[in-house]
Amino acid sequence: MTDWLEIHRGEAPLVVAFPHTGSELPPELEGAFVSPWLARKDADWWIDRLYAFARDLGATTVRTRLSRSVIDCNRAPSGASLYPGQATTGLCPVDTFDGEPLYAGEGPDQAEIDRRCAAYFDPYHAVLSAELGRLCRGHERVVLYDAHSIRSQIPRLFDGELPQFNIGTNGGLTCDPALARSIAAICAASGHSHVLDGRFRGGWTTRHYGRPTKRIHAVQMELAMRGYMAEPAAPSPANWPGPLSPEPTILPTLRQVLPACLAFAKGSL
């Protein structure tokens, strides 16, 4: 197995995926970026640690340690936008969420994008697909929970402050409505803001694997970072990333959400 891909195999019918928590840059690529700090800026900081309890539930976890600036494992491999008409970043991003250029020139050409797909994107999804297949052979239903986070305010991507919990099911296509309702109810009861299929409706992973008729139910959870880490108004090399909170305010809610996913998969929801 590659040294940039982390896999923990469990037997419960739940897979938790972490496509954006990595910050590593391959040595041969680090010098290509304008700034290594910018190339790491948009990571989903610390959420693999936030969800560490998932392993205690018997969940399988799949995580890439690579920065999303190298290749974004939650974008369509074709390069097609998941949110047509809205600002977003691509398969091999050329700018940050704030629009800062990642490269001095035009960025990777198609040959380099294809190389990165073969080296990183394809192996990540080969593992994710294999783990889902393995669990489907032993369970009637399997839930894929794609774990994400983002800064609470990014004017280029969305207006105002993002809700704390952003649940994505691509308009109800990627999972049974009962699962989405259960997660939304838990988030509503937390007292924190939440939305179902708002600005973030689920990335490529959720849309590609979520096939309720084939017994795989996929949900993306995009967390606003203020709920679990120090989040400065203006990130800079001096203050970003902020540290993980010792007692994240949203952790008790997440400790209910994942068991609800398992209860659904086991038919006891």
N, C-alpha and C positions, 0 to 999 in steps of 0.2 A: 504494500500500500504506500501511496505517496506520503511525504512528510508534511504536506500542507493540508491534508484532508483528515479530519478527526471523525471517527465513527465509534459510537457506543451502542452495542446491540442489546435490546431488551426483548421481552416476549409479549408484553402488553400490546394491544392493537392501537398504538399511538406512535407516530413519528414526529419529532420536533426538529425542524430544519433551521439552520442559521447560515444564510448565504452572505450576510453582510457584517459579521462581527470581526472579521479579520483585518489586520493592519500591516501584514507582511508584504514587502515588495521584493520580487526576485532580483538578485544582484545585477543581472544583465539588463533590467528595466529601470532600476532606481534612478540612474543618471538621466533617463529620458524625460522625467518629469521636471517641470519648472521648480517644484518644491516638494520634497518628501512629506512635509507637513500637510500641504494641500492635498496630496495624493491619499492621505489617511484621514482627512478631516471629516468626511461624510460616513464614516463607519457607524454601524449600529452599536455604539459603545456599551460594553459590559453586559449585554443581555444574555450571553451564554452563561455568565455567572449568576444573573438574576434568576434564570430558569434552571439552575443546577439541581433543584429538587425534582425535576422531571425524571431523572434516572432512578430516584427512589420509588417512583410510581411504576417502574418497569418499562418506561418509554425508551424507544430508540432515538438517538440524536445523531445528526449529520451536520458537520460544520467545516467550512473552509477557513483557513487562517490567512488567506490572501486578501489584500485590499480590494474593494469593489472597483477601484480605479484601474486595476489590472484587467479584470473582466467581471461583469456583473452577472452572477449566476441566476438572477431573477428577472432577466430581460429576454425577449424573444431572440433566439439565435439568428433569425432572419434579419434582425435589426429593426423590425417594424415597431412603431410606438404602441405602447399599451394604453396610452391616454392621448389619442389624436387631438390636436389643437391646444394641448396644455403643455407647459414647460415641464421637461423631465430630462433625465440623463440616459445615455444609450448603453449598448452592449459593452463597448469599450469607451467609457466616458472621455470627453475632451474638455469638460469643464466641471466645476463643483456645483452643488445645489445653488450656490449664490451667484453662479455665472463666471467664476474666476477661471481663466484658462489653466489647464493642467499641463499643456505642452507649449513650448516656444513656437513651434510650427503648427502644422495641420493635425498632428497626431498620427496614430497608427493607420497604415493603408490596409486594403482588404486582405492582402497576403498575411500581414501581421495579425489582423483580427482572426483570420482563419487559423493561424498557428496557435493563438491563445485559446480559441475554442477547442481545438484538438487537445491541447495540453492541460486545460483547466476546466472549462465548461462541461465538456463531454464526460470526463471522469466523475465530476461531482454528480451529474444527473444519472450516470450509469449506476452509481452507488445508491442514490436516492430511489431510483426505480427498482433496483434489486431488493432493497430493504422493504419497500411497500409490497412487492411481489411475495417475498418471504412471509410477511405477516398475513397477507391475504390467504395464503395456503392454510393457515391455522385459525383464522377468524372469519366470521360472517361479514364484518365491517371493519374498516380501518380508517382512522382519522389522521390526516396530515395537517399539522399545525405549523404554519410558516411564521417564524418569530422575527419581528422587526421593531425598529424604533427610529425616531427622527426628532430633530430639534423642534421645539414647540412653535417657533415662529420663523418662517422662511418666506418672505414676501414674494420671491420669484416663483414659488411653487403653490402657495395658497394664501388666502386672505386671513388676517387676524391670527388668533391663537388656535392651534389644532386641538380638538377634543383629546382627552387623556387616552381613551381607548377607541381605536379605529378598527372595526371588524370588517373584513373584506371577503365577500363570497361571489363577486362578479354578478351582482344582482340576483343572487339566489341560485345560480347555475352550478356552483361547485360543491354544494353540500345539501343535505336534507334541511328543510326549513326548521325542523324541530331543534337541530343542533345550533343553528344561528340564533334562534329565539332563546335558547337556554343560555348561551354565552352573553347575549345582549342583556338578559334579565339580571345575570350576576353583575355585570358592569353597571347597570342602572342602580342596583341596590347598594353599590359601593359608595354612592354619593359623589363620585367623580363623573365628569362629562364623558359621553360616549356617542358613537354614531355607527350605524350599520350601512355599509356600502356608500360611504361619503366620498371624500376626495380620494381615498385609497381603497379601491374595490378588490384588490388582490392582484399580485404581479403574475409573471409568466408561470411560476411554479404552481400557484394556486389554480390558475386557469388550465394549465396543461394536465395536471394530475387529478384535479377534482372531477370525478366521474361517478356520481351517485349510483347510476345504473350498473356500474362495474364494481360497486362496493367500496370505493375510495371517496371519502368526504374530506374536502380540503378547505381550510380557513386560513386567512392571513390576519395576524394581529399586529397592527402598527401602533406602538406606544409613543406618546409624547414624552420626551426624555425628562421633563421636569418631575415626573412621578417617581424617579428612582435614582437620579444623579444630580449633582450640582450643574446648573445650566446657566452660564453667563449670557448676558444680553448680546454681547458681541464676541464670538469666539476668536481667540488669537493664539499664537504659539505659546504665550505666557500663561494662558488659563484653560486651554482646551487640549484634551478632554478633561472635564471636571471629574472628580472621584465618584465612585459608586457610593450611594448613601448606605450607612451601616444598618438602617432600618427603613427600607423603601416603603413609602406610603401605599403603593399599589401591590406590594407583594402578597398581602392576604387575599386580594381579589384574584390574582393569578393562581394562587394555591387552591382556589375554587374552580377556576376556568378549566385547567387541565384535567382534574378529576371528572368534571362534567363531560369533557370530550371522551374520556374513557367510559363513563356510564352510557353515553350514547352508543359508542362502538360495541359495547357489550349488551346492548338492548335493554338496559335498565333505567333509561332516562324517562 
